[in-house]
């Protein structure tokens, strides 16, 4: 990239900024990770009435710009515009606008029955002005395109997610060689018959070996025709089958030096291959940042992520456990909002929660006063206060660790066995 920096400043990557973005990128994850994110988004919209919901990336941006503290600032960490922009993996709010119905949408946005659906975003409405300010100095970028440092963080996250999650689940004994081999091997053998099935036929045969992988191939073509390639997809499936199924998973992990060495070799090899596959992205493409993985690396990452998603996250036993975790979060949110609404006892609400509600309420009132273009604002002072309570509760709950969430849920239910543990975290 060095020859480009003189005439194209957008290709000048600041390693400190990229490192800051990498360090910050998961700060907004609530208890129980992506499951918690989905639950809090649902309760934000359906119970608390917040039109901008809850989103882990937006929560990360909110933490570094508003919630976390530094000794010489009133709020936030006083980061540079470049660092704030680099944390914005999806640099827009839920009120984002795009071109006409034929416009290509960046990841995180999609159309359903002609309507724009914003699945991912990096700023809530109250933080929109800060994000706009951080993006002001971005040169050479498309309106919704990540900065170069944000893309470096994003690619690093993809590599870590696809490789290290396989590492973790192999150690835990959760990846079945036979199940992965059956899915990948069947698709390689039956690729042609599977491709001739209609979408309806394929959707009705999801349990058929190879069907889920064929659905992935079709999704890649639908979402990213600029890079999706059947030959590269087949090569990636074959590579993962050879290296993961016939290689790493051939021996159960037993903690021995032999299996530790095999796992270390697998992880290092894949990370090295994917690092070396980073190339310049096509110009004027909102589906990618300024750099991207090459065709083979891009397909390999998608197949590795498929293994994690299909064989771990979709397991019935995991799903059952997740339903229980959902109830933990719902109990906390409902308990805290009821406490804040209890005029007889709300003075005993934890000080940190009161402060977060006060901050969020002040921001909602400022939003009403400033009325920034394109951003929905509360329709009354009462609504601003209601939104402030909702956002403050979500800020509080999302800052908890898994153990703190369990303890707080039990305390709200009146169970005293973990009283002192939750007392230390309030």
Buried (B, 14 or more C-beta within 10 A) or exposed (E): EEEEEEEBEBBBBBEEBBBBBBEBBEBBBBBBBEBBBBBBBBBBBEEBEBEBBBBBBBBBBBBBBBBBEEEEEEEBBBBBBBBBBBBBBBBBBBBBEBEEEEEBBBBBBBEEEEEBEBEBBBBBBBBBBBBBEBBEEBEEBBBBBBBBBBBBBBBBBBBBBBBBBBBEBBBEEBBEBEBBBBBBBBBBEBBEEBEEBEEEEBEEBEEBBBBBBBBBBBEBBEBBEEBBBEEBBBBBBBBBBEBBBEBBBEBEBEEEEEBEEBBEEBBEEBBEBBEEBBEEBEEEBBBBBBBBBBBBBBBBBBBBBBBBEBBBEEEEEEEEEBEEBBEBBBBBBBBBBEBBEEEEEEEEBBEBBBBBBEBBBEBBBEBBEEEBEEBBBBEEEEBBBBBBBBBBBBBBBBBBEBEBBBBBBBBBEEEEEBEEBBEEBB
